Amino acid sequence: MIDRALDSPLPIDVAIIGGGPAGLAAAVELKSRGVKRVLVLEREEQAGGIPRHCNHPPFGMREFRRVLTGPKYAARLVARAQKAGVEIQTLTTVTDVYPGGELAVASPAGTHLISARRVIYATGVREAPRSARLISGARVQGVVNTGALQSMVYLKGRRPFSRPVIVGSELVAFSALMTCRHAGIRPVAMIEAGPSATARWPSSLLPRLRQVQLHTATRLVAIKGARSVEAAVVSGPDGQEREIACDGVILTGEFTPEAALARCGHLDVDPATCGPVVDQWGRCSDPVYFATGNLLRPVETAGRSWAEGRKTGEWVARDLADGLPQPAGSLRITTRDPLLKYAMPQRICKSQPAGGMGEIQMRVTARVSGNLVARSENATVWRQALNSRPERRIEVAIADIVSRVSEGTVEFSIEEAAT
């Protein structure tokens, strides 16, 4: 039996699914703009998101103008939201969503149906597990992702291994390296399948400072061991396989949006980002629903997610007051080039006044030097030189596109630079 109940006679103006930096920032912004009842639904025991597990700096420079560890940063976000009058319900999972803002939720108190005038998805991202990476070999203990490692070290005081191999070189890989240092764990190597470290300098200097060798153009082929990890089988630049003796493997990065709820619901989902299809205001295919933060695309820092959440809060507050422009036709944004990972937003509303995100965000799958090109009806409408690496943010001003195309589809691709 599902009850239709919550402990307040006031109607819910905005329900926010997810209590990380983006969700909490949106909630505070909504309250600052006079929205009466804002409810954050968080499945974990505490709100704050991934930073709760990252007991190292730097967090908070954008939000609080000081350097904080992840847990202190998360605690400040929660305290700010509570001070603003945001309701935060933890240990509460949204199990289903329905058109018009109706949500099925489960908590220790039971299952309920709640209704909100607007709903914001802010469920974030997760690292790809071993199964999604197609890594062969023994199914043994000692294979974890960064989030699991940080939970073991910081929340449970455990040290799952002493000499692991770290797989990946995105920014989160260096977070894993710092977690290892905190726990007295000494990684034997970091491996990266690409030709260079993915994270920007100076993060890429950290392995050297920690006396951990970074092997580029090297991928994990298999894991060996009886009950626990004994070796990682890797393939290097020459294509030859070799074993690295270790007692653990940390799988980092390869993020995917935590979008199972959206995929199982009624919203349109983009197969490229794996998150909801949105317009420049963050509106989903059901305009009662909005999305923000890393759910939109993997992956940005906590500070950038917080900034995006604030903007989404502003847009939703405007929408509640009938101040958000309604679409009078829209452009569809696509990428069909294997070198382009995604484009977001996937729809641009042709409305006045202009506003919203301001930029179309993209990333590449490999190092690229050439031209980024936009076409509509087989005609080139925009072109710009591009030199980028994977996981680097690429931004194209929406105004540059809508000034050239009135309707239909805009498709982005990459052309080799003329020689």
BELHU-V825420 format. One record per run of one state. SS is the DSSP state (a for helix, b for strand, c for the rest). FROM is the first residue (numbers start at 1). TO is the last residue. If there is no record, write none. Layout:
ss=(SS | SS)
from=(FROM | FROM)
to=(TO | TO)
This chain:
ss=(c | b | c | b | c | a | c | b | c | a | c | b | c | a | c | b | c | a | c | b | c | b | c | b | c | b | c | b | c | a | c | b | c | b | c | b | a | c | b | c | a | c | b | c | a | c | b | c | b | c | b | c | b | c | b | c | b | c | a | c | b | c | b | c | b | c | b | c | a | c | a | c | b | c | b | c | b | c | b | c | b | c | b | c | b | a | c | b | c)
from=(1 | 3 | 4 | 12 | 18 | 21 | 33 | 38 | 42 | 49 | 54 | 59 | 60 | 61 | 65 | 68 | 69 | 70 | 85 | 87 | 90 | 93 | 99 | 102 | 108 | 110 | 122 | 125 | 128 | 130 | 134 | 136 | 138 | 141 | 142 | 143 | 146 | 156 | 164 | 168 | 171 | 184 | 189 | 192 | 203 | 210 | 214 | 216 | 219 | 226 | 228 | 236 | 241 | 246 | 248 | 252 | 255 | 258 | 260 | 265 | 269 | 270 | 276 | 277 | 283 | 284 | 289 | 292 | 293 | 296 | 302 | 321 | 330 | 336 | 340 | 345 | 347 | 350 | 359 | 365 | 368 | 377 | 379 | 389 | 394 | 398 | 403 | 408 | 417)
to=(2 | 3 | 11 | 17 | 20 | 32 | 37 | 41 | 48 | 53 | 58 | 59 | 60 | 64 | 67 | 68 | 69 | 84 | 86 | 89 | 92 | 98 | 101 | 107 | 109 | 121 | 124 | 127 | 129 | 133 | 135 | 137 | 140 | 141 | 142 | 145 | 155 | 163 | 167 | 170 | 183 | 188 | 191 | 202 | 209 | 213 | 215 | 218 | 225 | 227 | 235 | 240 | 245 | 247 | 251 | 254 | 257 | 259 | 264 | 268 | 269 | 275 | 276 | 282 | 283 | 288 | 291 | 292 | 295 | 301 | 320 | 329 | 335 | 339 | 344 | 346 | 349 | 358 | 364 | 367 | 376 | 378 | 388 | 393 | 397 | 402 | 407 | 416 | 419)
